[in-house]
Amino acid sequence: MMTVKELVFGSDEITPKQENLRQLIMYPFAGVFTALANFVSFVIMDLIITESIDISFFGHAYDASLLIKQLVSWVVTIVTAHYTNRLFVFRSHGNYFLELLGFAAARLLSFFLIEVSLFSFMVYWVESHMGLEQRTVLFSIFGFKCTCLYVIKIVSNCVLILMNYIMSKWVVFKARNKRGKSEEIIEDD
């Protein structure tokens, strides 16, 4: 049985099976915190940049202000996600700089696949097939007006969290941790 402290911070005393369970429990908490940072920074940018910046891309009109908002929220997310994943989820002790580069590269891939491509497709689909404008208010909670754009952002964040977990678990932190453990064993000899 794990204690709360072991669940949050991990321990060398827990079994590998318990560690996997701990990571599965902690990742959604870190993911929610990261998604919240992503969403809040996007909303702040949306409140700051209120004008459209229309450009033509492959014959289609596109609002470049969306890309700017997505990019700023992505940078905030990278910093938040790397810190929470390294410290609380995967308890990594690998080379910080190499891990951050791998983490950013994986997140760059998810940025283009999810935050630009999927997000843009969903905005296009909602506008063209459902006839709803980005700024259409769907509901209001305590004075906060939730628009179509914000719902799309939440849906794309859910897909993003799943993709980022897979990349973090099996690519970024796993490879670094194995390398870090190998280096520690060599140094101890």
Summary of the structure (lengths in Angstrom):
residues: 189
radius of gyration: 19.5
end to end distance: 33.8
largest distance: 67.2
contacts: 522
relative contact order: 0.12
helix: 74%
strand: 9%
